[in-house]
Amino acid sequence: MKVGILACKVSWHVQSLLNALGQRGVEAHSFPITR
């Protein structure tokens, strides 16, 4: 049970980090185009 909860927390953190990085990547790629 504890391992499952830990895995859920780790996966949630990884997903949130990937989402943040993805948004930053999209902004970085779109900025030169909008300029």
ChimeraX attribute file (.defattr): number of C-alpha atoms within 10 A of each C-alpha:
attribute: neighborCount
match mode: 1-to-1
recipient: residues
	/A:1	6
	/A:2	7
	/A:3	8
	/A:4	9
	/A:5	10
	/A:6	11
	/A:7	12
	/A:8	12
	/A:9	12
	/A:10	12
	/A:11	12
	/A:12	12
	/A:13	12
	/A:14	12
	/A:15	12
	/A:16	12
	/A:17	12
	/A:18	12
	/A:19	12
	/A:20	12
	/A:21	12
	/A:22	12
	/A:23	12
	/A:24	12
	/A:25	12
	/A:26	11
	/A:27	11
	/A:28	11
	/A:29	11
	/A:30	11
	/A:31	10
	/A:32	8
	/A:33	7
	/A:34	6
	/A:35	5
